[in-house]
Amino acid sequence: MGVFVLLPLVLPLTAWPVARLAEQRLHPRAATWLLTVTACALALCSTLCLTLLMVVGTAQLPGNPLPDAWSDDEVREAVPYDEAAGQAAIPALLAVLAGCSRVLWRHLRVRRHAERGLAGLPRRTVAVLPDPEPYAYALPGRGRGRVVVSTGMLTRLAARERRALFAHERAHLAGGHHRFLLLVQLAARANPFLRPLRTAVSYTVERWADEEAAGVVRSRQTVARAIGKAALVSRPQLDPVLAGFAAPGPVPRRVAALLGPAPAVHVWPSLFTAVGVAAWTAAAGTMISALSSANSAVTLFLVLKAATPL
């Protein structure tokens, strides 16, 4: 395997430039898909390589359930720095599994808590809660999900701004934005180098919904004004599980984007632009990561197969 098994652990660094440029230069929908697919691919590759290293590290531990032949010299020679890398991979992989499990548990817990709060209300696409605290969010679920909004939020918005709010939240449900948020959170737990992509996707899904809402109300200024009002009265949310109207931010950037021209829709950025170079760099890093992890997996499989007695 050589050093190829270690490359996928650091190749997510190649995606940092595109994480920043894509949210500024690409259409939010294209940026969300690009960053999510890149984050998931890099996270899978790094987790696979951690698993390969963990196999070698576990084979060195006394009393392990693996075949004794898996700790032979020919197996250990297939991994660089086998003792340090192999044994360090064990707690690292356990941390990845624990972190991803925590993300999934928190995601399900928040959704269950939100659904319990709506118990007894009519099963409609919009649930208005008699709560003076201002908030609004999209709650995915059976069918197309529901838009949840408090009376405290509605009373602070004008009629056209309320229409923008509902269009924004319906865009979250129609686009399945909760899935993008969940995937990038899992990817960031699998590899901390992917956290900038998680932050960028948290922003681009909101921009995506902003643009959809602007198309519905036919006024970018109305959507910008509604976002600004909602942000002023809402409490800040840290690392939200569900997409919300006033979070995540930064809200001033969303408002500024809406006050400017609508973003152009591009399938793939041109190579002769900064975002194009960054995107191709991230694509190259992802490809190298995939090839490295595949090479390492095949090599270790062949080595272990040869070392295992018939």
LUMBA-550732 format. One line per 3 residues: number of its first residue (from 0); their letters; for each residue x, y, z of C-alpha. Coordinates in steps of 0.5 Angstrom, whole numbers. Each point is the difference from the previous one (the first is absolute). Last residue first. Example, Ala and Ser with C-alpha at 12.3 -4.5 7.8 and 13.67 -1.06 7.14 Angstrom:
! residues 2
1 = sa = 27 -2 14 ~ -2 -7 2
END
This chain:
! residues 310
309 = lpt = -11 -45 7 ~ 5 5 4 ~ -2 7 0
306 = aak = 7 4 -3 ~ -2 0 -7 ~ -7 2 1
303 = lvl = 2 5 5 ~ 5 3 -5 ~ -5 0 -6
300 = flt = -5 3 5 ~ 5 5 2 ~ 1 2 -7
297 = vas = -7 1 -2 ~ -2 4 5 ~ 6 5 -1
294 = nas = -1 0 -7 ~ -7 2 1 ~ 2 5 5
291 = sla = 5 3 -4 ~ -4 0 -6 ~ -6 4 4
288 = sim = 5 5 3 ~ 3 1 -7 ~ -7 1 -3
285 = tga = -2 5 6 ~ 6 4 0 ~ -1 1 -8
282 = aat = -7 2 1 ~ 2 5 6 ~ 5 3 -5
279 = waa = -5 0 -6 ~ -5 4 5 ~ 6 5 2
276 = vgv = 2 1 -7 ~ -7 1 -2 ~ -2 5 6
273 = atf = 6 4 -2 ~ -2 0 -7 ~ 3 -2 -7
270 = lsp = -2 -8 2 ~ -8 3 -1 ~ -4 -2 5
267 = wvh = -5 -6 -1 ~ -7 -1 -1 ~ -1 8 1
264 = vap = -6 4 2 ~ 1 7 0 ~ -1 3 7
261 = apg = -5 6 1 ~ 2 7 0 ~ 2 3 7
258 = lla = -5 2 5 ~ -1 -8 1 ~ 8 -1 1
255 = avr = 0 6 5 ~ -5 -3 4 ~ 3 -7 0
252 = rpv = 7 3 2 ~ -3 4 6 ~ -4 -7 2
249 = pgp = 7 -3 2 ~ -4 -4 0 ~ -3 -6 3
246 = aaf = -5 1 1 ~ -6 5 -1 ~ -5 -4 -4
243 = gal = 2 -7 3 ~ 3 -6 -2 ~ 0 -6 5
240 = vpd = 6 -2 4 ~ 2 6 1 ~ 8 1 2
237 = lqp = -1 6 5 ~ -7 4 -1 ~ 0 7 2
234 = rsv = -7 3 3 ~ -4 3 -5 ~ -3 7 0
231 = laa = 6 3 -4 ~ 1 -6 -5 ~ -8 0 -1
228 = kgi = 0 7 -2 ~ 6 -1 -5 ~ -2 -6 -3
225 = ara = -7 4 -1 ~ 4 6 -3 ~ 4 -5 -5
222 = vtq = -6 -3 -2 ~ -4 6 -2 ~ 6 3 -3
219 = rsr = 1 -6 -5 ~ -7 1 -2 ~ -4 -5 -5
216 = vvg = -3 -3 6 ~ 1 -7 -2 ~ 7 1 -4
213 = aae = 2 4 6 ~ -2 -6 5 ~ 4 -5 -5
210 = eda = 6 4 1 ~ 0 1 7 ~ -1 -8 0
207 = wre = 7 -1 -3 ~ 3 5 4 ~ -2 -3 6
204 = vty = 2 -7 -3 ~ 7 4 -2 ~ 1 2 7
201 = sva = 0 -7 4 ~ 4 -2 -6 ~ 5 4 1
198 = trl = 1 -1 7 ~ 0 -8 -1 ~ 5 1 -6
195 = prl = 5 4 5 ~ -1 -6 5 ~ 3 -5 -5
192 = fpn = 7 0 3 ~ -3 -3 7 ~ -1 -6 -4
189 = ara = -6 -5 2 ~ -4 5 4 ~ 1 5 -6
186 = alq = -3 -5 -4 ~ -6 -2 4 ~ -1 8 1
183 = vll = 0 0 -8 ~ -5 -6 -1 ~ -5 3 6
180 = lfr = 0 7 -4 ~ -1 -3 -7 ~ -6 -4 3
177 = hhg = -3 6 3 ~ 0 4 -6 ~ -5 -5 -3
174 = gal = -1 5 -6 ~ -8 0 1 ~ 1 0 7
171 = har = 5 6 0 ~ -4 4 -5 ~ -6 -1 4
168 = eha = 3 4 5 ~ 2 6 -4 ~ -7 0 -3
165 = fla = -3 0 7 ~ 5 6 2 ~ -1 4 -7
162 = rre = -8 0 1 ~ 1 2 7 ~ 5 6 -3
159 = raa = -6 2 -5 ~ -5 0 6 ~ 5 4 5
156 = lrt = 4 -3 5 ~ 0 0 7 ~ -7 -3 2
153 = lmg = 2 -6 -4 ~ 7 -1 4 ~ -4 0 7
150 = tsv = -6 -4 -3 ~ 5 -6 -1 ~ 2 -3 -6
147 = vvr = 1 -8 -2 ~ 0 -2 -7 ~ -2 -7 -1
144 = grg = 3 -6 -4 ~ -1 -2 -7 ~ -3 -7 1
141 = rgp = 2 -2 7 ~ 5 4 3 ~ 5 6 -1
138 = lay = -1 6 5 ~ 1 6 -3 ~ 1 6 5
135 = ayp = -3 6 3 ~ 2 4 6 ~ -3 6 4
132 = epd = -1 -1 7 ~ -7 2 2 ~ -3 -7 -1
129 = plv = -7 -2 -3 ~ 3 -5 -5 ~ -2 0 -7
126 = avt = 1 -6 -4 ~ 1 0 -8 ~ -1 -6 -4
123 = rrp = -6 -3 4 ~ -1 -5 5 ~ -5 3 5
120 = lga = 4 2 6 ~ 0 -6 6 ~ 7 -1 0
117 = lgr = 4 6 -3 ~ 5 0 6 ~ 1 -8 -1
114 = eah = 2 1 -7 ~ 5 5 2 ~ 3 -4 6
111 = rrv = 0 -6 -5 ~ 4 4 -5 ~ 5 3 5
108 = rlh = 1 -7 3 ~ 1 -3 -7 ~ 6 5 -2
105 = rwl = 3 -1 7 ~ 0 -7 -1 ~ 3 0 -7
102 = vrs = 5 5 2 ~ 2 -4 6 ~ 1 -6 -4
99 = cga = 4 4 -5 ~ 5 2 6 ~ 0 -7 3
96 = lva = 2 -3 -6 ~ 5 5 -2 ~ 3 0 7
93 = lla = 0 -8 0 ~ 4 1 -7 ~ 5 5 4
90 = pia = 1 -5 6 ~ 2 -6 -5 ~ 4 4 -5
87 = aqg = 5 2 5 ~ 2 -7 0 ~ 1 -1 -7
84 = aae = 4 7 -1 ~ 5 -1 6 ~ 1 -8 -1
81 = dyp = 0 0 -8 ~ 4 6 -1 ~ -2 -1 -8
78 = vae = -4 -6 -1 ~ 1 -6 -4 ~ 6 -1 4
75 = rve = -4 -2 6 ~ -4 -5 -5 ~ 7 -4 -2
72 = dds = 2 0 7 ~ -5 -4 3 ~ -6 3 4
69 = wad = -5 -2 -5 ~ 2 -7 1 ~ -2 -1 7
66 = plp = -8 1 -3 ~ -4 5 3 ~ -3 -1 7
63 = ngp = 5 5 4 ~ 3 -3 6 ~ 6 4 -1
60 = lqa = 0 6 -4 ~ 4 0 -7 ~ -6 -2 -4
57 = tgv = -4 6 3 ~ 5 5 -3 ~ -1 -4 -7
54 = vml = -7 0 0 ~ 0 7 2 ~ 4 3 -5
51 = ltl = -5 -3 -5 ~ -6 3 4 ~ 4 7 0
48 = clt = 1 -1 -8 ~ -8 -1 -1 ~ -2 5 5
45 = scl = 5 5 -4 ~ -3 -2 -7 ~ -8 0 3
42 = ala = 2 7 2 ~ 3 3 -6 ~ -6 -3 -4
39 = cat = -5 3 5 ~ 3 7 0 ~ 1 0 -8
36 = vtl = -8 -2 -1 ~ -2 5 5 ~ 5 6 -2
33 = lwt = -3 -1 -8 ~ -7 -1 2 ~ 0 6 4
30 = aar = 4 4 -4 ~ -5 -1 -6 ~ -6 1 4
27 = phl = 3 7 2 ~ 2 2 -7 ~ 8 1 0
24 = rqe = 4 6 2 ~ 0 1 7 ~ -2 -7 3
21 = alr = 4 -3 -5 ~ 6 4 2 ~ 1 -1 7
18 = avp = -1 -8 0 ~ 4 0 -7 ~ 6 2 4
15 = wat = -1 -5 6 ~ -1 -6 -5 ~ 8 -2 -1
12 = lpl = 0 0 8 ~ -4 -6 -1 ~ 6 -4 -2
9 = vlp = 3 -1 7 ~ -3 -6 2 ~ -1 -3 -7
6 = llv = 8 0 -1 ~ 1 -4 6 ~ -1 -7 -3
3 = fvg = 4 2 -6 ~ 6 1 4 ~ 2 -7 -1
0 = m = -6 -5 -2
END
